[in-house]
Amino acid sequence: MSRTSQPPRVLERMHALMHGLKHHMREAMHADGEGLGMMEARCLRYFAHHPGATQSDLVQHAGRDKAQIARIVKGLIERELLCGQPNPADGRSQVLRVSTKGSALQSKMQGHEAAFERRLMRGLDADERATLVALLERLEHNASAR
């Protein structure tokens, strides 16, 4: 690479996209999220996709502090967005699932995510979309490789 050429700004572009997604979702949560915070929305999404998972499963998946996840889960249960029942494999924990009310809220948030994705993909044909997904999967794999 010559001294005058600039290296690709991949991380800057990825950061800008993530900032755009977060901004879009904050606006959606403000409009339709019933006071849900970003971590609460992510927690609700996790249990919507993993019904019967435990709080420990979410801690492991999210890589977040156990106490933080415990507070979020407790709040979601109190707001009747999550339901818990004793874990048959370990009576000290609960298996969690999204309640009917939580499912309706999660569906709204999925609608907002889908709208943002459609906006992002505007002007890309099917081949470009497939290439983009394949490249993102490779980046994700590279990021998690040690």
N, C-alpha and C positions, 0 to 999 in steps of 0.2 A: 504494500500500500504506500502511495506517495505521501509526502508530508502535507500536501495541500488537500488531499481527499479526506473526507470525514468518515469515521466508522459508522456502520449502521446503528441507529438509535433504537434498537429493539426494546430494551427495558423502558425507555422513555415512552414509546408507543404503548407498551403493555400497561404501564402506569396510567397513562391518559385514558385508556379504555376502561380500566378498573375504576378510575375516578368517575368516569361517565356513568358506569353501571351503578356505583354507590350513590351518586347524585340522583339518578333516575329512581332508584329504589327508595331513597329517603323521601323524595317527593311523593312517591306512591304510598308509602307508609303513612306519611302525613295526611294524605287525602283519604286513604281507605284502610289504613293499618290499625285503627283503633288504639293508637298510642304505642304500638309495637316498636321496640328498638331493633337495631340491626342484628345484634346477637340473639335476641328473642326470635326474630324472623328466621335466622339460620337454624336455631334449635328446633323450631316448629317444622321447618322443612326437613330436617334430619329425621324426626320421628314420623313425618308423613311418608318418607321413603323407606323407613326402617321400623314399621310397627312392631311392638313387642321388644324393642331394644331397651337397654337400661341406661341410666344416667352415666354409668362407668363406660358404656360403649361410646356415648357421645364425647366424654372426656378424652378417650383414646383417639377417636376420629378427629376431633377438633384441635387436640393438642393444647387445650386451655386448662386453666386452674380448676381443680375439683370444686373449690368453694364458689367460684364464679358460676360454674355450671349449675351447682346446687341451688344458688339463689335464683337463677333464671328459670330452672325447672319448677321450683316452688312457686314462683310468680305466675308461670303459665298454668299450673294446676289451680292456683287460687282464682285465676281469671277464667277458669273452666275451658281452657284451650287444649289442655292435655289431661288425660285420665291415667291413673296408675293403679296397679293391683299387685299384690305380693308376687314375687318371682318364685315360681315353683322349684327352680334349681337352687335358689339361695334366698331363704326367707328374710334376710337382712336388707334386700334391695327390692325395687319395684320394676316391673316391666311397664313401659309407657306406650301410649298410643294417642293419636290426635283425636280430640272429641269432635262431635258434629259441628259445634261452633268453631273449633280450631280448623277443621277441614274447610269450612266455608271461607274463612279468612285466608287460609293457605291457597285456596283456589284463586282468590282475588290477586294475591301476590304473584302466583304463577302466570296469571293473565298479564300483569305488568311486565314480568320478565320476558314473556313471549313477545309483547309489543316492542320492547327494547331490542330484542334479538332481530325482529323483522326490520326495524329501523337500521340496525347495524349492517344487515345483509342486503339492503337495498342496492340494486345495481350489480350484484354478483350473480353470475349464472351458476347452474348446478355443479359444473366442473370446478369452478373457483371455490364454491362452498365446500366441496369434498376435499379439495387441496388444502384449504384453510384448516378444516377439522383435522386432517392427517398431520399437518405441520404442528398444530397446537398439541395434538396427542404426543408427538415426538418431543416437543418442548417440555411437556408435563413429565414424560418419562425421564428425560435428561435431568430435570430439576430434582427428581426423587432418587436418581441413581447416586450411589456413593463411590 
